[in-house]
Structures are given as structure tokens and as C-alpha cells.
Amino acid sequence: TPPDDPMWMAHLHVLKDLLYHHVEEEENELFQILREEKDETELSALQKEFLDYFRQAEPKSKKQVAAGDISKPEDRIPKSRS
């Protein structure tokens, strides 16, 4: 949805709500399962892998934002077909 679309703010609020729900679910359910099933060594390895991935991805995403590449149609999430 382009920012000048009247539904843009509504879509942004829905996205925010979905993101908050996702984060709460991860923190309250999924991470608890990991803590119960993995020992400290395994958790540390997972954390390192996660951080390494984001350290590699971050420069690319910052370049895309700076260049305005994130607004290209192929970089957008496809609209649902309802």
C-alpha cells in the first residue's frame, strides 16, 4: 500500500499488532521451549548463529534503505488474494 493510500495507516496498525503478537508468542512460548530443551552451550551456539546472520544481513538492508530500493515492487510483500 503506498503511503498516500487512505488505508495505509490502518495497514500499518495491523502490521504493528501482528508483529507485537509474534514477539510475545516467541518470548513466552517458543523461547521457553528452547530453554527447556537446550543446554547453555547449545543456546550460546544458537545465539551466535543468529547474531552472525543479522550482522551479515544488516549492511545490505541499510544500503537498500539508503538507496530507496525497498520501495521497488519486487521488494514488497505481495497482497493477499481475498
N, C-alpha and C positions, 0 to 999 in steps of 0.2 A: 504494500500500500504506500503510495507516495505521501510525503509529509503534508501536502496541501489537501489531501483527501479528507472529507469530514469524518470518516471512520478511523482515521489514523490514531487519534488519541485513545479511542475505545480499543483498538487492536493492541496498542501499547500497554494498556491496563491489563488486558487478558494475558499478554505475554509475561508481564511482571508477576501476576498471580500464579501462572503456571511455573515460572522459574522459582518463586518462593516455595511453592508446594514441592517441587522437585528437590530443592536443597533440604527442606525439612525431612522429606522421606529418606534421603541419603543419610543425613546426620542421625536420625532417630531409629532407622531400621537397618539400612544396608551396612553402615559403618559399625553398628553394634554386632552384626553377624560376623563381619571381618574380625573384630576384636575377640570374639568368642572362638573363632576357628583358626586364627593365625597367631603364631608366637611373635615376640618382639622383632626377631631377625627378619621374618617374612614381612611384617608390617613396614619395617625400615626399608626393605628392598622395594616394596610397592610404592612407598613414598618417594624414594629416589627416582624410580622409573617415571612416576607421574610428573615430578618436578623437571626431570630431564626433557620429557616430551614438551612441556609448556615453555621451557627455556628455548627450545628449538623453534616452536611454533610462533612465539611472541614477536620476534623481529619481522617475520613475514606478515603477520597481521597488522603490525604497526605501519609497515610500508604500504599495505593495501589501504589503510585508513588515510594515511598522508596523501596518497596518490588519488584518492577518491574511487578506488577500484571496487569498494564494497557495494557501490550503488549500481553496478552493472547487472543486467537481468540474470545472467548466469550465476551470480553470486547470491541471489535472493532465494529465500525459502519458497518453494512452489505453493501456490494457493491450493487449498483443498477443493476437491471436486464434489461439492454437495448440491 
